[in-house]
Amino acid sequence: MKALPHFHLCLSNRTYMDRSVLICYWVVLLLLCGVWKVSPQRQLDYGCNNICGGCGQCQDTTCPALTPPDNGYVDGQCNPGIAGQSCIIFCDSGYAIEGGPSQLTCLASGQWSSYTPYCRRNSECPKLQKPWNGQIIGVCDRYVGAECQFECRSPYRLVGSQVRTCRSDGTWSGRTSACELGAGCNNNCGGCGRCQDTTCLAIFAPENGYVDGQCNPGTAGQSCIFFCDNGYAIEGGPSRLTCLPSGQWSSYTPYCRRTSGAICAFFDVPNGEADCVVDGGLTVCRVSCNAGYMLVGSSVVTCSSSGTWNEIMPSCRRSTPDVTNVCPTLNAPDGGRLVGSCTAANSGDTCQLVCISGYRPTDTRVLICQANGQWSSSLPRCISSGCPDIRVPFGTNSGACTPGTPGQICTITCQPGYTLTGTGTLICQTNGQWSGSIPTCSVRSCPALQPPASGGNSGSCSPGVVGQSCAFYCNSGFRLVGQANLVCGSNGQWSGNPPQCAAEGCPSLNPPQHGSNSGACTRSSVGQSCTFVCDSGYTLSGQSTLYCQAGNTWSSSPPVCVAAPAGCPDLNPPANGAISGSCRQVAVGQSCSFSCQAGYTLVGQETLYCQTGGRWSSNTPSCNRAAATSCASLVAPGNGYMLGTCSPGRVGETCVFTCDSNYVIRGQRTLTCEPGGYWSSNQPRCERGEVEGGPCPILSPPPNGDFESCDNRLNGRCVVVCDQGFLRTGSRVRTCLSNGMWSGYAPTCTRKVGYTTTYTYKVVPLWSLVFG
């Protein structure tokens, strides 16, 4: 090495005056104050002066100050830059480096090693998948403001949002788009007389990948397998998709994501070589020179996300004859490796520490071998730089996830409709690695639904896909009991229980042993009947005629035929009537006669005969009150009076009773003259009940109703009864409380809708009256 005896050279050519540049242009100055090397192409011209401004010593070469980018900050030697030292650019959470490398080095030329990057907001939305049985129309970009439009293939209909927009917060607008089977879909076999294989939509090879298996189209039960080219990995779904019986694939179609960083053009280093590796997803090349050559430029170049090298391409120049190895060998610390001339280094050679993924150097300066045999600074160490960002498709992060620092926790949950596979809580460790594998979010499904007996199902049934439905149907002659469509909810549960298929109408009735039946006894509709009779010598036990009711149930249990006694069963006199003749312990051929009291009319056969088989010739008759046009006259009660048609009463008309003040009525307030000439109830009476000034106010009965009893004294009760044909609402019994208030709610009586009077008769075999 040789130093100028009278003046020193400054280290940045760009600080020279114009005339000095012309004179000293071929001087190659390295990052070393007071020591210089001369290019062999030209001798040093001592006419170069005023290089240092007459200062008598070399000044450090500096680079212009780097200011922090918007939404970011800088660290290191940045303001100003000093030759050989670096400035590191960082971006705030939610922003990423763009436009250049994150680490810039101040070169001997007084220029930074690359353009200053900027911080770009991470505003991409996650990739949207096309819905099963549907597709995405046109291009579906992920930048803010981009729109994605969906449509379904026939006979499916779109559920969710037809158009979704990427919002500035990195999420999509609207609801998840899905395709459900439309109503009225039938003819599942195409009317061909045989069922066709269920197929799924064709799947094509992803970009930077290929597929294998039954993919175009898919066949139910078979699979399509995805593969990615070298440098790419499956993302967004499983590598194997199975075609389900519902005609849908078992998951979303995955895509191939590059894992080895951007691709830059190949470069060659004459008189040297470039060793390129993938480091943390980026392609990094370390350049070294052959023996007798020295490196000019950076020894490390990185392929940027834009596909260009972020450093000026280095070159190898022949060394001067007097260059010798003067600096000791450097050994790489834990978590890092050395690049450049780190062993057998010549004066002016450089060595740089590069830390592996998860670590960062304590000092980013490049080490320079000096003429005194010492490196320009101590070798830095590699310390943990935290854990890499966690990004789970269809997942949501909370905590320290982008990136994580040692000891901090990241919690991952899945979006609605997806299930977490793996550990949802990860801790960033000191080695820069998370405590476990990054979990995944897979589409949630509901348990498989089996078709009902005597029926079937269609749609998303085996298994169910969140947001889609499974439709049920029954074969001819059967009806569906339960919900016809069940929807798979985001919780992995169906919206209801699976329905069943039940035979239409009431179940078939078999003829009894020793008997027969007739009428609508097989697959009866509501309102139809089935009649039973027994063979000679047997009698029917139970209802002889059964009716098919709403709900597909019979009106009674089927009757049975039992052996008849030798004679006929004993007969009893009807109400308001009498019997005569052979009515008890009757033999075949004997008869029993019926009669009614005055004012009553016989309904039925007057004489019954005991027949073979122990059966009477007809049903037992009854005595009904004879029709009349009037009722007996009523008399007003003491302490009361009556209104209406009371003396005498006419059939269908009413008589209303009212009591004087401080008296209450006991009995029905309104009496109706019924057909047959009798009143609907006994005549009421007036009793003293309420007390003026008592604890509770005197109550009035509701219209179309009356009090059965009423007492307004303490703990007294008023009981309300509505007239025939009216229904009560409110409290039937109200009690006088100590606070002077009545309990309950004021009752009202409203007319029944479609009110009719129904008389029910039960057929009882005559012999049962004898034998119990």
Residue pairs with C-beta under 8 A, 6 or more apart in sequence:
1 35
1 37
1 322
1 347
1 371
3 34
3 35
3 36
4 36
7 49
7 51
7 52
7 56
8 33
8 34
8 51
8 52
8 56
8 57
8 58
9 24
9 27
9 29
9 36
9 48
9 51
9 52
9 58
10 16
10 51
10 52
10 58
10 59
10 61
11 29
11 31
11 32
11 33
11 58
11 59
11 60
11 61
11 83
11 108
11 110
12 61
12 62
12 83
12 108
12 109
12 110
13 21
13 24
13 25
13 29
13 109
13 110
14 109
14 110
14 111
15 61
15 110
16 24
16 51
17 50
20 48
20 49
20 50
20 51
23 45
23 47
23 48
24 44
24 45
24 48
24 51
26 38
26 39
26 41
26 42
27 36
27 38
27 39
27 44
27 48
28 37
28 38
28 39
28 296
28 317
29 36
29 37
29 108
30 36
30 37
30 108
30 348
30 368
31 61
31 83
31 84
31 107
31 108
31 350
31 366
31 368
32 348
32 368
32 370
32 371
32 376
33 58
33 59
33 60
34 57
34 58
35 347
35 348
35 370
35 371
37 320
37 348
38 44
38 320
39 317
40 318
40 320
52 58
52 59
60 82
60 83
61 82
61 83
61 106
61 108
61 109
61 110
62 80
62 81
62 82
62 83
62 106
62 110
63 80
63 81
63 82
63 83
63 106
63 107
63 110
63 111
63 112
64 80
64 81
64 112
65 78
65 79
65 80
65 81
66 74
66 78
66 79
66 81
66 87
66 89
66 104
66 112
66 116
67 74
67 79
68 74
68 89
69 89
69 91
69 116
69 117
69 118
69 119
70 118
70 119
71 91
71 92
71 95
71 119
71 121
72 89
72 90
72 91
72 92
72 95
72 118
72 119
73 89
73 90
73 92
74 87
74 88
74 89
74 90
75 87
75 88
75 90
76 85
76 86
76 87
76 88
76 364
77 85
77 86
77 87
77 106
77 365
78 87
81 87
81 104
81 106
81 112
82 106
83 106
83 107
83 108
83 110
84 105
84 106
84 108
84 365
84 366
84 368
84 376
85 105
85 106
85 364
85 365
85 366
86 103
86 104
86 105
86 106
86 364
86 365
86 366
87 103
87 104
87 106
87 112
88 102
88 103
88 104
88 364
89 97
89 102
89 103
89 104
89 116
89 117
90 102
91 97
91 119
92 119
93 402
94 121
94 122
94 402
95 119
95 120
95 121
95 122
96 119
96 120
96 122
97 117
97 118
97 119
97 120
98 117
98 118
98 119
98 120
98 305
99 115
99 116
99 117
99 118
99 306
100 114
100 115
100 116
100 117
100 304
100 310
101 113
101 114
101 117
101 302
101 304
101 310
101 311
102 117
103 364
104 112
104 113
104 114
104 116
105 112
105 113
105 298
105 364
105 366
106 112
106 113
107 113
113 298
113 310
113 311
113 312
114 310
114 311
122 170
123 143
123 144
123 166
123 168
123 170
124 142
124 143
124 166
124 170
125 142
125 143
125 144
125 146
125 166
125 167
125 170
125 171
125 172
126 142
126 170
126 172
126 393
126 394
127 142
127 236
127 255
127 393
128 136
128 140
128 148
128 164
128 172
129 236
129 237
129 252
129 253
130 136
130 150
130 252
130 253
131 150
131 152
131 158
131 177
131 178
131 179
132 178
132 179
132 201
132 248
132 249
132 460
132 465
132 468
133 152
133 153
133 156
133 179
133 201
133 247
133 248
134 150
134 151
134 152
134 153
134 156
134 158
134 177
134 178
134 179
135 150
135 151
135 153
136 148
136 149
136 150
137 149
137 150
137 151
138 149
140 146
140 148
141 148
141 166
142 166
143 166
144 166
144 167
144 168
145 165
145 166
146 165
146 166
147 163
147 164
147 165
147 166
148 163
148 164
148 165
148 166
148 172
149 162
149 163
150 158
150 160
150 161
150 162
150 163
150 164
150 177
151 158
151 162
152 158
152 179
153 179
153 201
154 182
155 181
155 182
155 184
155 185
156 179
156 180
156 181
156 182
157 179
157 180
157 181
157 182
158 177
158 178
158 179
159 177
159 178
159 179
159 180
159 467
159 468
160 174
160 175
160 176
160 177
160 178
160 467
161 173
161 174
161 175
161 176
161 177
162 177
163 174
164 172
164 173
164 174
164 177
165 172
165 173
165 174
166 172
166 173
167 173
176 416
176 417
176 467
178 465
178 467
178 468
179 468
180 459
180 460
180 467
180 468
180 469
181 458
181 459
181 460
181 469
181 471
185 458
185 471
188 195
188 458
189 195
189 196
190 196
197 219
197 220
198 219
198 220
198 243
198 245
198 246
198 247
199 217
199 218
199 219
199 220
199 243
199 247
200 217
200 218
200 219
200 220
200 243
200 244
200 247
200 248
200 249
201 217
201 218
201 249
202 215
202 216
202 217
202 218
203 211
203 215
203 216
203 218
203 224
203 241
203 249
203 253
204 211
204 215
204 216
205 211
206 226
206 228
206 253
206 254
206 255
206 256
207 255
207 256
208 228
208 229
208 232
208 256
208 258
209 226
209 227
209 228
209 229
209 232
209 234
209 255
209 256
210 226
210 227
210 229
211 224
211 225
211 226
211 227
212 224
212 225
212 227
213 222
213 223
213 224
213 225
214 222
214 223
214 224
214 243
215 224
218 224
218 241
218 243
218 249
219 243
220 243
220 244
220 245
220 247
221 242
221 243
221 245
222 242
222 243
223 240
223 241
223 242
223 243
224 240
224 241
224 243
224 249
225 239
225 240
226 234
226 239
226 240
226 241
226 253
226 254
226 256
227 239
228 234
228 256
229 256
231 258
231 259
231 260
232 256
232 257
232 258
232 259
233 256
233 257
233 259
234 254
234 255
234 256
234 257
235 254
235 255
235 256
235 257
235 393
236 252
236 253
236 254
236 255
236 393
237 251
237 252
237 253
237 254
237 442
238 250
238 251
238 254
238 442
239 254
241 249
241 250
241 251
241 253
242 249
242 250
243 249
243 250
244 250
244 460
244 462
244 463
245 461
245 462
246 458
246 459
246 460
246 461
246 462
248 460
248 465
248 468
251 442
251 443
252 443
259 281
260 278
260 281
260 283
261 278
261 281
261 282
261 283
261 303
261 305
262 282
262 283
262 303
262 304
262 305
262 306
262 307
263 283
263 303
263 307
264 283
264 303
264 304
264 307
264 308
264 309
265 309
267 274
267 285
267 309
267 313
268 274
269 287
269 289
269 314
269 315
269 316
270 315
270 316
271 289
271 290
271 293
271 316
271 317
271 318
272 287
272 288
272 289
272 290
272 293
272 295
272 315
272 316
273 287
273 288
273 290
274 285
274 286
274 287
274 301
275 285
275 286
275 287
275 288
276 283
276 284
276 285
276 286
277 283
277 284
277 286
278 284
279 354
279 356
279 357
280 357
280 388
282 302
282 303
283 302
283 303
284 300
284 301
284 302
284 303
284 354
285 300
285 301
285 302
285 303
286 299
286 300
286 339
286 340
286 354
287 295
287 297
287 298
287 299
287 300
287 301
287 314
288 295
288 299
288 340
288 341
289 295
289 316
290 316
292 318
292 319
293 316
293 317
293 318
293 319
294 316
294 317
294 318
294 319
294 323
294 346
294 348
294 349
295 314
295 315
295 316
295 340
295 341
295 349
295 350
296 314
296 315
296 316
296 317
297 311
297 312
297 313
297 314
297 315
298 311
298 312
298 314
299 314
299 339
299 340
299 341
299 350
299 352
300 311
300 339
300 340
300 352
300 354
301 309
301 310
301 311
301 313
301 314
302 309
302 310
302 311
303 309
303 310
304 310
319 346
323 346
323 347
323 348
324 346
324 347
325 344
325 345
325 346
326 345
326 346
326 347
326 369
326 370
326 371
326 372
326 373
327 345
327 346
327 347
327 349
327 369
327 370
327 373
327 374
327 375
328 373
328 375
329 342
329 343
329 344
329 345
330 338
330 342
330 343
330 351
330 367
330 375
330 379
331 338
332 338
332 353
333 353
333 379
333 380
333 381
333 382
334 381
334 382
335 355
335 356
335 358
335 359
335 382
335 383
335 384
336 353
336 354
336 355
336 356
336 359
336 361
336 381
336 382
337 353
337 354
337 356
338 351
338 352
338 353
338 354
339 351
339 352
339 354
340 349
340 350
340 351
340 352
340 366
341 349
341 350
341 351
341 369
342 351
345 351
345 369
346 369
347 369
347 370
347 371
348 368
348 369
349 368
349 369
350 366
350 367
350 368
350 369
351 366
351 367
351 369
351 375
352 366
352 367
353 361
353 367
353 379
353 380
353 382
354 361
355 361
355 382
355 385
356 382
357 388
357 432
358 384
358 385
358 386
358 387
358 388
358 431
358 432
358 433
359 382
359 383
359 384
359 385
359 432
360 382
360 383
360 384
360 385
361 380
361 381
361 382
361 383
362 380
362 381
362 382
362 383
363 377
363 378
363 380
364 380
365 376
365 377
365 380
367 375
367 376
367 377
367 379
368 375
368 376
369 375
369 376
370 376
384 406
384 430
384 431
384 432
385 432
386 403
386 404
386 405
386 406
386 428
386 432
387 403
387 404
387 405
387 406
387 410
387 428
387 429
387 432
387 433
387 434
388 403
388 432
388 434
389 401
389 402
389 403
390 397
390 401
390 402
390 404
390 410
390 412
390 426
390 434
390 438
391 397
391 402
392 412
392 414
392 438
392 439
392 440
392 441
393 440
393 441
394 414
394 415
394 418
394 441
394 443
395 412
395 413
395 414
395 415
395 418
395 420
395 439
395 440
395 441
396 412
396 413
396 414
396 415
397 410
397 411
397 412
398 410
398 411
398 413
399 408
399 409
399 410
399 411
400 408
400 409
400 410
400 428
401 410
401 412
403 428
404 410
404 426
404 428
404 434
405 428
406 428
406 429
406 430
406 432
407 427
407 428
408 427
408 428
409 425
409 426
409 427
409 428
410 425
410 426
410 427
410 428
410 434
411 424
411 425
412 420
412 424
412 425
412 426
412 438
412 439
413 420
413 424
414 420
414 441
414 444
415 441
416 466
416 490
417 443
417 444
417 466
417 467
417 490
418 441
418 442
418 443
418 444
419 441
419 442
419 443
419 444
419 492
420 439
420 440
420 441
421 439
421 440
421 441
421 442
422 436
422 437
422 438
422 439
422 440
423 435
423 436
423 437
423 439
424 439
426 434
426 435
426 436
426 438
427 434
427 435
428 434
428 435
429 435
443 465
443 466
444 466
444 490
444 491
444 492
445 463
445 464
445 465
445 466
445 488
445 492
446 463
446 464
446 465
446 466
446 488
446 489
446 492
446 493
446 494
447 463
447 464
447 494
448 461
448 462
448 463
448 464
449 457
449 461
449 462
449 464
449 470
449 486
449 494
449 498
450 457
450 498
451 457
451 472
452 472
452 474
452 480
452 498
452 499
452 500
452 501
453 500
453 501
454 474
454 475
454 478
454 501
454 503
455 472
455 473
455 474
455 475
455 478
455 480
455 501
456 472
456 473
456 475
457 470
457 471
457 472
457 473
458 470
458 471
458 473
459 468
459 469
459 470
459 471
460 468
460 469
460 470
460 488
461 470
464 470
464 486
464 488
464 494
465 488
466 488
466 489
466 490
466 492
467 487
467 488
467 490
468 487
468 488
469 485
469 486
469 487
469 488
470 485
470 486
470 488
470 494
471 484
471 485
472 480
472 482
472 483
472 484
472 485
472 486
472 498
472 499
473 480
473 484
474 480
474 501
475 501
477 503
477 504
477 523
478 501
478 502
478 503
478 504
479 501
479 502
479 503
479 504
480 499
480 500
480 501
481 499
481 500
481 501
481 502
482 496
482 497
482 498
482 499
482 500
483 495
483 496
483 497
483 499
484 499
486 494
486 495
486 496
486 498
487 494
487 495
488 494
488 495
489 495
502 552
503 523
503 552
504 523
504 552
505 523
505 524
505 525
505 526
505 548
505 552
506 523
506 524
506 526
506 548
506 549
506 552
506 553
506 554
507 552
507 554
508 521
508 522
508 523
509 517
509 521
509 522
509 530
509 546
509 554
509 558
510 517
510 558
511 517
511 521
511 532
512 532
512 534
512 540
512 558
512 559
512 560
512 561
513 560
513 561
514 534
514 535
514 537
514 538
514 561
515 532
515 533
515 534
515 535
515 538
515 540
515 561
516 532
516 533
516 535
517 530
517 531
517 532
517 533
518 530
518 531
518 533
519 528
519 529
519 530
519 531
519 545
520 528
520 529
520 530
520 548
521 530
524 530
524 548
525 548
526 548
526 549
526 550
526 552
527 547
527 548
528 547
528 548
529 545
529 546
529 547
529 548
530 545
530 546
530 548
530 554
531 544
531 545
532 540
532 542
532 543
532 544
532 545
532 546
532 558
532 559
533 540
533 544
534 540
534 561
534 613
535 561
536 612
536 613
537 563
537 564
537 612
537 613
537 614
538 561
538 562
538 563
538 564
538 613
539 561
539 562
539 563
539 564
539 613
539 614
539 615
539 765
539 767
540 559
540 560
540 561
540 765
541 559
541 560
541 561
541 562
541 765
542 556
542 557
542 558
542 559
542 560
543 555
543 556
543 559
543 763
544 559
544 763
546 554
546 555
546 556
546 558
547 554
547 555
548 554
548 555
549 555
564 613
564 614
564 615
564 767
565 614
565 767
565 770
565 771
566 587
566 588
566 614
567 585
567 586
567 587
567 588
567 610
567 614
567 767
568 586
568 588
568 590
568 610
568 611
568 614
568 615
568 616
568 766
568 767
568 770
569 614
569 616
569 765
569 766
569 767
569 768
569 769
569 770
569 771
570 583
570 584
570 585
570 586
570 766
570 767
570 769
570 770
571 579
571 583
571 584
571 586
571 592
571 608
571 616
571 620
571 766
571 769
572 579
572 620
572 769
573 579
573 594
574 594
574 596
574 620
574 621
574 622
574 623
575 622
575 623
576 596
576 597
576 600
576 623
576 625
577 594
577 595
577 596
577 597
577 600
577 602
577 622
577 623
578 594
578 595
578 596
578 597
579 592
579 593
579 594
579 595
580 592
580 593
580 595
581 590
581 591
581 592
581 593
581 607
582 590
582 591
582 592
582 610
583 592
584 770
585 770
586 592
586 610
587 610
588 610
588 611
588 612
588 614
589 609
589 610
590 609
590 610
591 607
591 608
591 609
591 610
592 607
592 608
592 610
592 616
593 606
593 607
594 602
594 604
594 605
594 606
594 607
594 608
594 620
594 621
595 602
595 606
596 602
596 623
597 623
599 625
599 626
599 676
599 677
600 623
600 624
600 625
600 626
601 623
601 624
601 625
601 626
601 627
602 621
602 622
602 623
603 621
603 622
603 623
603 624
604 618
604 619
604 620
604 621
604 622
605 617
605 618
605 619
605 621
606 621
608 616
608 617
608 618
608 620
608 766
609 616
609 617
610 616
610 617
611 617
614 767
615 765
615 766
615 767
616 766
619 763
620 764
620 766
624 676
625 675
625 676
625 677
625 678
626 676
626 677
627 675
627 676
627 677
628 651
628 675
628 676
628 677
628 678
629 650
629 651
629 677
630 648
630 649
630 650
630 651
630 673
630 677
631 648
631 649
631 650
631 651
631 673
631 674
631 677
631 678
631 679
632 648
632 649
632 677
632 679
633 646
633 647
633 648
633 649
634 642
634 646
634 647
634 649
634 655
634 671
634 679
634 683
635 647
635 683
636 642
636 657
637 657
637 659
637 665
637 683
637 684
637 685
637 686
638 685
638 686
639 659
639 660
639 663
639 686
639 688
640 657
640 658
640 659
640 660
640 663
640 665
640 685
640 686
641 657
641 658
641 660
642 655
642 656
642 657
642 658
643 655
643 656
643 658
644 653
644 654
644 655
644 656
645 653
645 654
645 655
645 673
646 655
649 655
649 671
649 673
649 679
650 673
651 673
651 674
651 675
651 677
652 672
652 673
652 675
653 672
653 673
654 670
654 671
654 672
654 673
655 670
655 671
655 673
655 679
656 669
656 670
657 665
657 669
657 670
657 671
657 683
657 684
657 686
658 665
658 669
659 665
659 686
660 686
662 688
662 689
662 690
662 691
662 692
663 686
663 687
663 688
663 689
664 686
664 687
664 688
664 689
664 690
664 707
664 709
664 710
664 711
665 684
665 685
665 686
665 687
665 701
665 706
665 707
665 710
666 684
666 685
666 686
666 687
666 708
666 709
667 681
667 682
667 683
667 684
667 685
667 706
667 708
668 680
668 681
668 682
668 684
668 706
668 721
668 723
669 684
669 701
669 705
669 706
669 707
670 704
670 706
670 723
671 679
671 680
671 681
671 683
672 679
672 680
672 723
672 724
673 679
673 680
674 680
680 724
684 706
689 709
689 710
689 711
689 712
689 716
690 698
690 710
690 711
690 712
690 713
691 712
691 713
694 712
694 713
694 714
694 736
695 712
695 713
695 714
695 736
695 737
695 738
695 740
696 712
696 713
696 716
696 736
696 737
696 740
696 741
696 742
697 712
697 740
697 742
698 712
699 707
699 710
699 712
699 718
699 734
699 742
701 707
701 710
701 720
702 720
702 722
702 746
702 747
702 748
702 749
703 748
703 749
704 722
704 723
704 726
704 749
704 750
704 751
705 720
705 721
705 722
705 723
705 726
705 728
705 747
705 748
705 749
706 720
706 721
706 723
707 718
707 719
707 720
707 721
708 719
708 720
708 721
709 717
709 718
709 719
710 716
710 717
710 718
710 719
711 717
711 718
711 736
712 718
712 736
713 736
714 736
714 738
715 735
715 736
716 735
716 736
717 733
717 734
717 735
717 736
718 733
718 734
718 742
719 732
719 733
720 728
720 730
720 731
720 732
720 733
720 734
720 747
721 728
722 728
722 747
722 749
723 749
725 751
725 752
725 755
726 749
726 750
726 751
726 752
727 749
727 750
727 751
727 752
728 747
728 748
728 749
729 747
729 748
729 750
730 744
730 745
730 746
730 747
730 748
731 743
731 744
731 745
731 746
731 747
732 747
733 744
734 742
734 743
734 744
734 747
735 742
735 743
735 744
736 742
737 743
